[in-house]
Amino acid sequence: MEQFGSFPRPLAYAIKELSGFSKSTIRANPDKWDKVIAGDTIKVALPNNTLIDLKSLTLYCKGSGTTSAKAVHFPRLGVSSLIRTLSIYVNGNLVERIDAYNVLYNKLYDMDGGGIDQVAKRHLENADPSVTISTSTSVATGSGNPSITSKLATSTTDRKFVVSNWIGMLGTISTTIIDTNDLNKVEIEITFDSENTMFQSTSITRVTGHNYELNDIHFLVSKINFNNPLYYQLKASKLLSSGLTIGYQTYIASKGSAVAKSTSVNVYTSVNSTSLDQLIFTMTPVENTTSNLLLYGNWDASSTATNAYEFNRIYNSGVTTADAGTDATIGGFYNQSRYFRSDAVGLTSASWEINNTPLMPIPLQDYEIFQENLIALGYNNIDMGSGIHAGCVGLGNFLKYYFVFITSLEMIQTDAFYKSGMNGLSSALNICAKLSFSSTDSSFVPYIFAKTTRILQINEGHSIAVIV
C-alpha cells in the first residue's frame, strides 16, 4: 500500500481503511430551553461516556422579538450576536471563558467569513437581517413560491436560528472527536446579552420596553461509534503514563472605560500566557440603545416601510451611501445593529506595545492596518478564496463601521496544531494599544482581545489541568 509513498498523491494508488466506524446524531437539552430572554444563562452537558464530534455541534432555537410599542428584530449573525459570555467546564473545572463573545465574533466574521457568497449559505444565521424568506407558499396566486418579507417593518416571531460556527475551544480544539469518558462531565454555559443588540423597525423614534425571547433551544451533535480495541488500548496507555493533551485557542477579553477620540489614546491590559497568538483591538459605541438597522435609508427622518431599502436592493442597484455621519444619513451597507458598530473615523495611526517594546517599527496607517488584518487572520497574502463582509467596500466603510486592528504573533499555518505564540515566561505581558485620531467627534468603548493557546492536560481519574 505504501510503495507509491514517494510519488505525488495524484499518481499514487494508496487507500486507507477505517473499520468499525459509524456515527449517529443525538440531542442535548440545556437546563433552560424556553422563554430565555436577555441576561439569562443556560447550561448544557454533552453526552457522557461517548465519542463526540465537536465539529458537528450545533445550537438550534426559535426567536421572537418582543416590544410594547414597535417591532424589534434580531441582529446580523442571529444568536451568535446575542452571546455575551461563553464558558466551558470540564469535570467542574472552568477551562474557558470568553467575555464580549458577540463583539469578537462579529469582528472576526466581518473580516474573515462574511463574503457575499455566504449570505445564502448562512441564512439560518441571519447573514442578511434586512429580509427573511417565509416557509409558507402563496398558493392563492398559483405561484407556490415562498414569500420574501422585509424585516425593516414587520415583526419577528418564531424565527428559526442555528449556531454552527464557534470561536474559542469549540472551534479550534486539536482533537475534534473527544471521549467524554476521559473528561467525565463537559458543560457549555452561555449568558445572553442585553436587548440593545436588537434593531427596530423603520422609525427614528427610539423603541423602549422591548426584549427578545428564545424558545425550543437544543443542541445536536454527532455521536461516534468506533469499535477498534487498538485505539482504546493506546489511549488508555497514554492516559496512565503521560496523560492526554488537547490543545485549543481561546480569547482573553479586556473591556476599557469610555474614551474620547484624541491625538493620543492608550488602552492597557495585562495577560499571562505561554503562547500569545494575536492581539485584537476594536470598539463599540458609548450609546448603544436599540435603534434602526445601520443600512442606507433607515435613519432618514422620513423613512417609512416603503422607502427603507433592503440590503440586496441597495447593494445591487448602486445606491450612493450617504455618509455624513449624522443620524439622518448613517447606515451605508453595514446591515447590522448599532450595538456592534466600530467607529474609527479620523484614525491616523495605531500600534501595539508589549512591555514597552513596540511590535512594529512605526505606527501603522489605516490601509496598513486593513492589510495586516488579512494576514493575521490566515490569508497570508493568499486571499483569493476568502471573503470579507460585502458592506466593507472601502477604507471609509472599514473605518466607520468595521474597524478592528489585529496583529499576529504566531506561526500562521493550517496543516497541524502548533503552540507557537509569544511566551511570557511565567511573567505578565503588559499590553498597550496606541491610537491617534485627527478628529474628536465622538467617544468609544475600547476592547482588547488576547488570543492565546492553551493545553488541556487529562490524567487518570479525570484529573484536569490547564496550561496557560
Secondary structure, DSSP 8 states (H G I E B T S, - for coil): --TTTTS-GGG--------SEEEEEEEE--S--SSEETT-EEEEE--SSSEEEEEEEEEEEEEEEE-SSS-EE--TTGGGGTEEEEEEEETTEEEEEEETHHHHHHHHHHHHT--TTHHHHTGGGTSSTTEEEEEEE-TTTT---EEEEETTTS---SEEEEE----SHHHH-SSSEEEHHHH--EEEEEEE--GGGSEESS-SS---S-EEEEEEEEEEEEEEEE--HHHHHHHHHHHHTT-EEEEEEEEEEEE---EE--S-EEEEEEE--S-EEEEEEEEEES-----B-BSTTTT-TT--TTT---HHHHHHHT-----SSSTTT--TT--B-GGG-B--TTEEEEEEEETTEESSSS-B-HHHHHHHHHHHTT-TT--TT----TT--SHHHHHHTB--EEEE-S---SSS----SB--TTS-EEEEEEEEES--S-EEEEEEEEEEEEEEEEETTTEEEEE-
